[in-house]
Structure formats: structure tokens, C-alpha cells
Amino acid sequence: MERSERIVILDFGSQYTQLIARRVRELGVYSEIQPYSVSLEELARLRPSGIILSGGPSSVYAPDAPLADRGVFELGVPILGICYGLQLIAYLLGGEVDRSARHEYGRAQLIVDDGSDLLAGIGEYASVWMSHGDALTKTPPGFRRLAHTANSSVAALRNEAGTVYGVQFHPEVAHTPRGKEILSNFLFNVCRCKGGWNARSFVETTLEEIRRKVAAQEHVVLALSGGVDSTVVAVILHGALGDRVHAIHVDNGLMRKDESAGVVSLFREHLGMEIDFVDASDMFLERLRGVDDPEEKRRRIGETFIRVFESRAAHFPNVRYLAQGTLYPDVIESVSQKGPSATIKTHHNVGGLPEKMDLKLIEPLRELFKDEVRGIGRELGIPERMLRRHPFPGPGLAVRVLGEVTKERLETLRAADAIFTGELDTEGLYDEVWQAFAVLLPVRSVGVMGDERTYSNVVALRAVTSVDGMTADWAQLPPDFLAQVSNHIINEVPAVNRVVYDISSKPPATIEWE
């Protein structure tokens, strides 16, 4: 997508890289993440207003340290290095970096030596968040110090031309209270950005782009799950192309309780869009028979999903595109900062699709984080009750039924999941968590009901708090509430005699279990 203003963030493996991108967008400037190894030609093609070098876990002197092409400093684009990014600037431009006398992790007091441009308005002292073992010991030729701390003789610097800056701390994290102001100074004082990137500008730009991309005689098939992402995609595409968009909802037998009927009803009644409904539940369940490997589940569901759509698309004239609700976290997690990596999981949108399919993809939301998608939905006038729905994986309950997926196990999970999410809503807790769901474990446990011994299924409850799903913490739901839900499930779902609560964060765990 063409952007008049774009900040490119080169990723060197920092856990905060996505947070940098979010902070820049919050300031009204579009940002995107590229691997540190991106070519100079590709960087030039992107025409960035500025480049940010992220932090990272490596030492610049390590044999396999990720190093940017030195030519990045010759593109004539303002650069800001953060933590490892600052050390990289020094290493590539003639400065010196060495092991710090004392590792610096956590809060530190920044002492400002030069409060112009990058540090304008910060004051003489500021609390910042440090996370580094190496430190800059000699500034590169043509650079001068802007700030220091008790442990870092150079905690911020710039070159005399005012085009290259570096900070040893992390301005993107909440623990650096004035960090957003520092990023704002870089964007508007140094890069001379004007801002203005927001939900309305995104919608206007996206509508224009879709109309340019999809020829007048071409039609689009929309993969409509009824979740936030596909709902927003549906409304955007309908606004751009009208009745050339064919929203198809497939009941794959892996949906939540009463979900398919609710999706069709909501779209017809509230959005004025006709939905093409396909019941393919038997086909999906047959394809999953005997499969317990989560990656194989995703692959089979993805392949079946596409085949169903290609078959259904034959009923509509001149269909050339398949629309999906791919989001930016899906894209980021599927490609590591060093290129191809070990798979975390095959994502519901960017993975699991066959190598050859007859339809081209159109993914209007692939540059957005989840909360940004909800903002777009509000701009489009989508009812809040649809936008507040928790994320749901593309493979559906297949990756929440651990082990083999059967109709009976799905029904057990649906009942438990509906009780959990229903109780959250009733108690006013649903909107307090990012995502909540039940998982059916592939084990049974001994129990006692009345005077009888039972040997039944175990359900795990999962609820997390997050901003965009890139990182998440387990939700500390009230114990009395969890006891209430547990009793409700065990009393009303005959196949379950034990309920446990997942208290794992992401990382190291993922939000979904498979």
C-alpha cells in the first residue's frame, strides 16, 4: 500500500519491536517492521520518512550478530537506534562498544546534556528503562553525546548533521514515562512527519486501493467467520465493491455454540448484507478423523476450507479473489527477524493454505493490530457487540480439542466454553480480558459424583489480558468466579468432572494450546 509517510523499523530480535511499531502508529504515523537483512533496494523502494533500528539480544561483536548493511546510513533518511540499535550505529560508524562494567536492567535516571531536537521538552532528568549488557565506550567520529546515566557514559547521541540518533534505553516501553515524547520528537522534529494516519484515513486509502486492485468485472469471495477481523473485512469490501462481494459463511463443524446461525442473522439484520451459508461440517470432521497433530489439523482444515470456497465460488460470476482477515501479528510471527524460522504455529490466515489455489488473496487488514481493527470497525459503524468479540482461531475448536477431534468431544467443549464466556459476560468480566475460552484436554481424571466413582474429561479454562496478542498475561479472575464457573460446568456438562485454570503467560506459552 502506498504511504505518503512511513517509518520502517528494522528488527534485530527485540521483544519490544512490535511495541515500537505500535507507539509510532499511536502518534499518527504509519509504521512497519522489516527484517534487519532487508535489502537496500527494498528499503529505498519503501521510501521511508525515517528508519528505527530496534533493540536485540545479541552483542555486536558476536560471530553471528545481526548486522545491517552500512549503506543504510547513506540513504539520506533519518535514523534512530534503540539499545542494540545504538550500539550497532557505533560499531558500524567507527565508535567502540564494550561489556558494561555493570549490566543495566530496569529503571535508571537519564541525565540530559543536550535538550534539543530528540530530547526536547524532557527536562534535565528523566526516568528511563534500561536492558543491556554492552555499553558505548567511544562515540563515532562526528557524533556527540546527548545524555548519560550513572552507568552509561553515553545514553543518547546524535551526529552533527542531525540525521542519525541513538538511545541506550527503551523509549517505547511504559516504564520510560517520557518515551513517547522522545519518539514524537524523532518523528516530527527530525523526520518532519506531519502525522494524520488514523482509522478514517486507513478506511479511505483502503477503499481506493481495493477499487484499483479489483477490476470492474471481477468479483471477490469473502471468507466470513463472523469474528471481528472478517466482519471488518466484509464491510470494507462491501463499501468498495458492493454486490461484487460474496460473503460465504462455512459451518465447518468447529464453531462455538450456535455461532453460525448468529453470524448469518447479525449480517442480514444489522449490516444489510446477504450471506451465502454452506454446511460442510461432515466434510471437515471426516478430514480430521484420526488426526491428533495440531499442525496436521491446521493443514487439513486450511486445504478443506479452500476447496469448499473454490467449489462455492463457481456459483458466482468471474470470482478472482479470496478475502481474508490476516492481521499484522499473523504476518510478523510467521517470519522471524532472521528470515525463515522454526514455526511457532501455522497461523489461521497466513499458513495452512495449499501451495496452489485458484483464487488470489486480498487481505485489507494485514498491516493492522487487533485493537486497530476494532477502531476501524467503529469508524465503519459496525455494532459494538460484534466488535467486542474475543479472537477466535481460524481452525476453530479443532485446536481447542486437544488430540483427535470428534463430534462428541466438540459438543462437550462447546457446552463448557459457552458456560465460561457466558458467565464472564454476566459478571461484567468479558470486556476485561483479551481472550477467554475452554480447552478439552486429551486426558481423563477420577472423580466422585454422589456415591459413584467417575472417570471423565478435564477442561482447562484460559483467559488472558493483552493489547494486541503479541504478548499476554493470564487474567487474574476472582477465585469465587472461577469456582462458580467450575461448578456450573461440572454440574451441566455430563462428560466433565474436573476444571483447571491456565496461569501461563505469553511468552513462554502461546495463548492457544495448539
Secondary structure as UniProt FT lines:
FT   STRAND          7..11
FT   TURN            15..16
FT   HELIX           17..26
FT   TURN            27..28
FT   STRAND          31..35
FT   TURN            36..37
FT   HELIX           40..46
FT   STRAND          50..53
FT   TURN            60..61
FT   TURN            63..64
FT   HELIX           70..74
FT   STRAND          79..82
FT   HELIX           84..92
FT   TURN            93..94
FT   STRAND          96..112
FT   HELIX           117..119
FT   TURN            120..121
FT   STRAND          125..138
FT   TURN            141..142
FT   STRAND          143..148
FT   STRAND          156..159
FT   TURN            160..161
FT   STRAND          164..167
FT   TURN            171..172
FT   TURN            174..175
FT   TURN            177..178
FT   HELIX           179..184
FT   HELIX           185..190
FT   HELIX           199..213
FT   TURN            216..217
FT   STRAND          219..223
FT   HELIX           228..241
FT   HELIX           242..244
FT   STRAND          245..251
FT   TURN            257..258
FT   HELIX           259..266
FT   HELIX           267..271
FT   STRAND          275..279
FT   HELIX           281..287
FT   TURN            288..290
FT   HELIX           294..313
FT   TURN            314..315
FT   TURN            317..318
FT   STRAND          319..323
FT   HELIX           328..334
FT   TURN            337..338
FT   TURN            348..350
FT   STRAND          360..362
FT   TURN            364..367
FT   HELIX           370..379
FT   TURN            380..381
FT   HELIX           384..387
FT   TURN            394..395
FT   HELIX           396..399
FT   HELIX           407..426
FT   TURN            427..428
FT   HELIX           430..432
FT   STRAND          435..449
FT   TURN            450..451
FT   STRAND          452..465
FT   STRAND          472..474
FT   HELIX           479..492
FT   TURN            494..495
FT   STRAND          496..501
FT   TURN            507..508
//
